[in-house]
Amino acid sequence: MSEKPVHSRLRRLVDWINLTGAKKVHSLIDKVYKRKNLEMAWEKVKANRGSGGVDGQTLEAFEAQLNQQLERLQRELKEDTYQPLPVRQHPIPKRDKPGEHRMLGIPAIYDRVCR
């Protein structure tokens, strides 16, 4: 018979809830709007390439105003005023079903950095 492992730190969310019902779970939004995390998110969006959303902005145009865009996004996330733009819909053909299409949603680059 093997012994059950002992964990000194709580690992499940349910273990963080005490008997009075108070939660010890902290907000993660402050991690999202840290400048370094937004810069890393931009690098991933840039590496994935792709086209822009309903605003028509390209990766090159976004990058030309990168500092201002990231500052604005950081401020909107911090102040809880961020509102994503509508997603551009683009029909793409279904595989093995000629003549049928499905809709592909393309978010704006500004919104892709935030996701």
Secondary structure per residue as TSV (DSSP state, phi and psi in degrees):
chain	resnum	aa	ss	phi	psi
A	1	M	-	360.0	130.9
A	2	S	-	-94.8	155.8
A	3	E	-	-83.0	150.5
A	4	K	-	-76.8	132.0
A	5	P	-	-64.4	144.8
A	6	V	-	-105.4	125.5
A	7	H	-	-108.2	125.9
A	8	S	S	-80.8	-24.0
A	9	R	S	-106.9	143.9
A	10	L	-	-69.9	139.0
A	11	R	-	-117.3	-19.6
A	12	R	S	-109.9	148.7
A	13	L	H	-59.1	-40.2
A	14	V	H	-61.8	-28.0
A	15	D	H	-74.7	-16.7
A	16	W	H	-84.9	-12.4
A	17	I	S	-88.9	122.9
A	18	N	-	-85.9	178.9
A	19	L	T	-64.8	-25.9
A	20	T	T	-81.2	-6.7
A	21	G	-	91.6	-2.2
A	22	A	-	-71.7	137.7
A	23	K	-	-100.1	144.4
A	24	K	-	-103.3	9.7
A	25	V	-	-75.5	131.8
A	26	H	-	-102.2	156.6
A	27	S	-	-67.9	144.1
A	28	L	-	-103.9	-7.1
A	29	I	H	-61.1	-32.2
A	30	D	H	-65.3	-24.2
A	31	K	H	-76.0	-33.7
A	32	V	H	-66.4	-44.7
A	33	Y	T	-89.8	10.0
A	34	K	-	-64.1	137.3
A	35	R	H	-56.6	-43.4
A	36	K	H	-60.7	-40.6
A	37	N	H	-68.1	-37.8
A	38	L	H	-66.2	-37.9
A	39	E	H	-65.3	-41.5
A	40	M	H	-65.9	-38.7
A	41	A	H	-63.0	-41.8
A	42	W	H	-59.8	-43.7
A	43	E	H	-60.0	-38.2
A	44	K	H	-68.2	-43.1
A	45	V	H	-60.9	-44.3
A	46	K	H	-62.3	-41.9
A	47	A	H	-66.9	-32.2
A	48	N	H	-76.8	-14.3
A	49	R	-	57.6	-138.5
A	50	G	-	91.9	173.6
A	51	S	-	-100.2	169.6
A	52	G	-	-82.9	175.2
A	53	G	-	-93.2	-145.5
A	54	V	T	-65.5	-22.3
A	55	D	T	-78.0	-12.5
A	56	G	-	74.8	7.8
A	57	Q	-	-75.9	136.7
A	58	T	-	-93.3	167.3
A	59	L	H	-61.2	-39.2
A	60	E	H	-65.0	-41.7
A	61	A	H	-67.1	-39.7
A	62	F	H	-63.8	-44.1
A	63	E	H	-66.9	-31.6
A	64	A	H	-64.1	-26.4
A	65	Q	T	-117.7	31.6
A	66	L	H	-54.9	-48.8
A	67	N	H	-59.8	-46.6
A	68	Q	H	-65.6	-40.3
A	69	Q	H	-63.8	-46.1
A	70	L	H	-68.8	-35.9
A	71	E	H	-62.8	-44.6
A	72	R	H	-63.1	-44.4
A	73	L	H	-63.4	-43.7
A	74	Q	H	-60.1	-45.3
A	75	R	H	-63.2	-45.7
A	76	E	H	-63.7	-40.1
A	77	L	H	-67.6	-41.8
A	78	K	H	-65.1	-40.5
A	79	E	T	-88.8	2.2
A	80	D	T	59.0	40.1
A	81	T	-	-114.7	3.6
A	82	Y	-	-65.7	129.8
A	83	Q	-	-131.4	116.4
A	84	P	-	-68.2	150.8
A	85	L	-	-75.8	160.8
A	86	P	-	-60.3	153.3
A	87	V	-	-88.5	132.0
A	88	R	E	-73.2	133.5
A	89	Q	E	-101.5	133.9
A	90	H	E	-135.8	123.9
A	91	P	E	-75.3	135.5
A	92	I	E	-128.2	144.6
A	93	P	E	-66.9	143.7
A	94	K	-	-80.0	141.9
A	95	R	T	-70.9	140.3
A	96	D	T	63.6	13.0
A	97	K	-	-136.8	81.5
A	98	P	T	-58.7	138.4
A	99	G	T	85.4	-9.5
A	100	E	-	-103.6	146.9
A	101	H	E	-130.7	159.2
A	102	R	E	-127.1	157.5
A	103	M	E	-92.2	132.8
A	104	L	E	-105.3	126.1
A	105	G	E	-89.2	128.1
A	106	I	E	-119.7	105.2
A	107	P	-	-75.2	160.0
A	108	A	-	-65.1	153.2
A	109	I	H	-59.1	-40.8
A	110	Y	H	-56.3	-41.7
A	111	D	H	-74.9	-32.3
A	112	R	H	-65.0	-34.2
A	113	V	H	-64.4	-34.5
A	114	C	H	-77.7	-22.2
A	115	R	-	-82.1	360.0
